[in-house]
Amino acid sequence: KNPLHFRMISTFYKKLTDKKHCVRYGEHWEKIGFQGRDPATDLRGVGMLGVLQILAFLDLNAEFINLVYEHSL
């Protein structure tokens, strides 16, 4: 429910897809590897530390992440 938290998780989607906008719920989350239409359900176990780790990994390894994502498609 925190707008900052949503901006952080929407960064996952934006960095992988080059889309400028995403909404909280929808099938687009499943396309990047989440189990369902709400990414918060997958992240509830790792909390904000897990979100920060994913963001850092995306930032430090963008080329590798994009290669893995393309391969997964």
QUIRA-V398036 format. One record per backbone hydrogen bond with DSSP energy under -1.0 kcal/mol. NH is the residue of the N-H (numbers start at 1). CO is the residue of the C=O. Records with the same first field share a line. If there is no record, write none. Layout:
NH=CO + CO
//
This chain:
6=2
7=3
8=4
9=5
10=6
14=10
15=11
16=12
17=13
18=14
26=37
29=26
31=27
33=30
34=29
41=38
43=39
44=40
47=43
50=46
51=47
52=48
53=49
54=50
55=51
56=52
57=53
58=54
59=55
60=56
61=57
65=61
66=62
67=63
68=64
69=65
70=66
71=67
72=68
73=69
//
